[in-house]
Amino acid sequence: MGWATWKRAWKAYDVNIKEWPKLKAQGWLKTFVYNDAEFRYWNAAFQSIHLQKVDTWDYQWDFAVMKING
């Protein structure tokens, strides 16, 4: 058992999600969420990653996939 990824998403991967402030200001995240609770969750997660308050790799992966409309 395993999992697969997309090469184009890994090209978009950025451990520091540098584009987050610009995309956040544009309201980009609202295009991916279904309700306010989900928005608050992802907003907090991406903000924490961008500010380097969390040491992980997977939220950045989600960000990259979302960024390329995956």
Residue frames as a rotation matrix with the C-alpha (Angstrom) as fourth column:
MET 1
0.581 0.814 0.000 0.00
0.814 -0.581 0.000 0.00
0.000 0.000 -1.000 0.00
GLY 2
-0.563 -0.782 -0.267 1.24
0.757 -0.617 0.215 3.51
-0.333 -0.081 0.939 -0.75
TRP 3
0.529 0.718 -0.452 0.30
0.413 -0.683 -0.602 6.85
-0.741 0.133 -0.658 -2.16
ALA 4
-0.107 -0.498 0.860 1.04
0.993 -0.100 0.066 8.75
0.053 0.861 0.505 -5.32
THR 5
0.074 0.076 -0.994 1.66
0.310 -0.950 -0.049 12.42
-0.948 -0.304 -0.094 -5.97
TRP 6
0.851 0.239 0.468 1.68
0.519 -0.243 -0.820 14.75
-0.082 0.940 -0.330 -8.91
LYS 7
-0.146 -0.976 0.159 4.92
0.989 -0.141 0.045 16.02
-0.021 0.163 0.986 -10.34
ARG 8
-0.175 0.118 0.977 3.34
0.404 -0.897 0.181 19.40
0.898 0.427 0.109 -11.10
ALA 9
0.865 0.491 0.104 2.27
0.086 -0.348 0.933 19.78
0.495 -0.798 -0.344 -7.46
TRP 10
0.523 -0.746 -0.412 5.77
0.775 0.215 0.594 19.05
-0.354 -0.630 0.691 -6.20
LYS 11
-0.342 -0.614 0.712 7.04
0.827 -0.556 -0.082 21.77
0.446 0.561 0.698 -8.53
ALA 12
0.177 0.521 0.835 4.65
-0.001 -0.848 0.530 24.16
0.984 -0.095 -0.150 -6.74
TYR 13
0.671 0.087 -0.736 5.74
0.669 0.356 0.652 22.95
0.319 -0.930 0.181 -3.28
ASP 14
-0.111 -0.675 0.729 7.31
-0.106 -0.722 -0.684 25.62
0.988 -0.154 0.008 -1.07
VAL 15
-0.257 -0.041 -0.965 8.08
0.804 0.546 -0.237 24.71
0.537 -0.837 -0.107 2.53
ASN 16
-0.835 -0.119 -0.538 7.67
0.445 -0.721 -0.531 28.37
-0.325 -0.683 0.655 3.59
ILE 17
0.038 0.893 0.449 4.54
0.996 0.001 -0.086 29.01
-0.078 0.450 -0.889 1.47
LYS 18
-0.760 -0.519 -0.392 5.87
0.495 -0.852 0.169 32.45
-0.422 -0.065 0.904 0.50
GLU 19
-0.805 0.478 0.351 2.83
0.124 -0.443 0.888 33.20
0.580 0.759 0.297 -1.64
TRP 20
-0.329 0.731 -0.598 0.44
0.928 0.366 -0.064 32.88
0.172 -0.576 -0.799 1.30
PRO 21
-0.476 0.198 -0.857 0.23
0.407 -0.814 -0.414 36.60
-0.779 -0.546 0.307 2.25
LYS 22
-0.867 0.136 -0.479 -0.59
-0.460 -0.587 0.666 37.63
-0.190 0.798 0.572 -1.32
LEU 23
-0.693 0.623 -0.363 -3.12
0.152 0.618 0.771 34.85
0.705 0.479 -0.523 -1.85
LYS 24
-0.456 0.509 -0.730 -4.67
0.878 0.123 -0.463 35.46
-0.146 -0.852 -0.503 1.57
ALA 25
-0.656 0.146 -0.740 -5.16
0.000 -0.981 -0.194 39.16
-0.755 -0.127 0.644 0.76
GLN 26
-0.825 0.312 -0.471 -6.86
-0.533 -0.157 0.831 38.16
0.185 0.937 0.296 -2.50
GLY 27
0.015 0.874 0.486 -9.38
-0.899 0.225 -0.376 35.92
-0.438 -0.431 0.789 -0.71
TRP 28
-0.359 -0.297 -0.885 -8.00
-0.796 0.592 0.124 32.89
0.487 0.749 -0.449 -2.53
LEU 29
-0.985 -0.119 0.124 -8.71
-0.169 0.805 -0.568 30.41
-0.032 -0.581 -0.814 0.28
LYS 30
-0.313 0.945 0.092 -12.47
-0.535 -0.096 -0.840 31.02
-0.785 -0.312 0.535 0.13
THR 31
0.088 0.327 -0.941 -12.54
-0.983 0.182 -0.028 29.30
0.161 0.927 0.338 -3.26
PHE 32
-0.511 -0.420 -0.750 -11.53
-0.364 0.896 -0.254 26.00
0.779 0.144 -0.611 -1.62
VAL 33
-0.995 0.095 -0.019 -13.61
0.052 0.359 -0.932 25.83
-0.082 -0.928 -0.363 1.54
TYR 34
-0.478 0.878 -0.033 -17.25
0.502 0.304 0.809 25.00
0.721 0.370 -0.586 2.16
ASN 35
0.669 0.729 -0.143 -17.91
0.517 -0.318 0.795 26.80
0.534 -0.606 -0.590 5.43
ASP 36
0.636 -0.380 0.672 -16.51
-0.517 -0.856 0.005 29.22
0.573 -0.350 -0.740 8.00
ALA 37
0.779 -0.348 0.522 -15.11
-0.343 0.462 0.818 26.50
-0.526 -0.816 0.240 10.25
GLU 38
0.612 -0.559 0.559 -13.10
0.750 0.635 -0.186 25.02
-0.251 0.533 0.808 7.39
PHE 39
0.603 -0.372 0.706 -11.92
0.225 -0.770 -0.598 28.49
0.765 0.519 -0.381 6.41
ARG 40
0.731 -0.314 0.606 -10.72
-0.669 -0.503 0.547 29.22
0.133 -0.805 -0.578 9.96
TYR 41
0.773 -0.431 0.465 -8.92
0.132 0.826 0.548 25.86
-0.620 -0.362 0.696 10.11
TRP 42
0.466 -0.603 0.647 -6.96
0.882 0.259 -0.395 26.28
0.071 0.754 0.653 6.86
ASN 43
0.668 -0.208 0.714 -6.35
-0.024 -0.966 -0.259 29.98
0.743 0.156 -0.650 7.42
ALA 44
0.779 -0.359 0.513 -4.81
-0.591 -0.147 0.793 29.28
-0.210 -0.922 -0.327 10.84
ALA 45
0.666 -0.538 0.517 -2.80
0.444 0.842 0.305 26.34
-0.600 0.027 0.800 9.49
PHE 46
0.472 -0.491 0.732 -1.33
0.777 -0.160 -0.608 28.28
0.416 0.856 0.306 6.57
GLN 47
0.726 -0.198 0.658 -0.65
-0.324 -0.943 0.074 31.33
0.606 -0.267 -0.749 8.72
SER 48
0.799 -0.421 0.430 1.19
-0.335 0.283 0.899 29.22
-0.500 -0.862 0.085 11.30
ILE 49
0.536 -0.607 0.587 3.27
0.769 0.638 -0.042 27.58
-0.349 0.474 0.809 8.58
HIS 50
0.554 -0.293 0.779 4.09
0.470 -0.663 -0.583 30.89
0.687 0.689 -0.230 6.94
LEU 51
0.661 -0.272 0.699 5.19
-0.611 -0.735 0.292 32.35
0.435 -0.621 -0.653 10.30
GLN 52
-0.150 -0.756 -0.637 7.26
-0.236 0.653 -0.720 29.20
0.960 0.043 -0.276 10.92
LYS 53
-0.143 0.211 0.967 5.40
-0.988 -0.088 -0.127 28.36
0.059 -0.973 0.221 14.12
VAL 54
0.689 0.388 0.612 4.87
-0.396 0.909 -0.129 24.76
-0.607 -0.154 0.780 13.00
ASP 55
-0.408 -0.866 -0.291 7.52
-0.827 0.215 0.519 22.37
-0.387 0.452 -0.804 11.69
THR 56
0.145 0.516 0.845 5.83
0.097 0.842 -0.531 20.09
-0.985 0.159 0.072 9.18
TRP 57
-0.893 -0.430 -0.133 5.69
-0.097 -0.105 0.990 19.38
-0.440 0.897 0.052 5.46
ASP 58
-0.636 0.645 0.424 2.12
0.751 0.644 0.146 18.25
-0.178 0.411 -0.894 4.84
TYR 59
0.331 0.760 -0.560 0.23
0.491 -0.645 -0.585 21.52
-0.806 -0.081 -0.587 5.13
GLN 60
-0.250 -0.505 -0.826 2.61
-0.518 -0.651 0.555 22.95
-0.818 0.567 -0.098 2.55
TRP 61
-0.946 -0.030 0.324 1.71
0.216 0.686 0.695 20.01
-0.243 0.727 -0.642 0.32
ASP 62
-0.044 0.998 0.047 -2.00
0.896 0.060 -0.439 20.81
-0.441 0.023 -0.897 0.69
PHE 63
0.262 0.060 -0.963 -1.23
-0.053 -0.996 -0.076 24.45
-0.964 0.071 -0.258 -0.09
ALA 64
-0.708 -0.615 -0.348 0.68
-0.399 -0.059 0.915 23.46
-0.583 0.786 -0.204 -3.25
VAL 65
-0.755 0.486 0.440 -2.12
0.637 0.702 0.318 21.19
-0.154 0.521 -0.840 -4.46
MET 66
0.265 0.884 -0.385 -4.75
0.719 -0.447 -0.531 23.84
-0.642 -0.136 -0.754 -3.80
LYS 67
-0.053 -0.388 -0.920 -2.60
-0.210 -0.896 0.390 26.47
-0.976 0.214 -0.034 -5.51
ILE 68
-0.885 -0.312 -0.346 -2.55
-0.399 0.123 0.909 24.49
-0.241 0.942 -0.233 -8.76
ASN 69
-0.033 0.991 -0.132 -6.25
-0.997 -0.043 -0.071 23.60
-0.076 0.130 0.989 -8.47
GLY 70
-0.761 -0.372 -0.532 -5.46
-0.433 0.901 -0.012 19.98
0.484 0.221 -0.847 -7.75
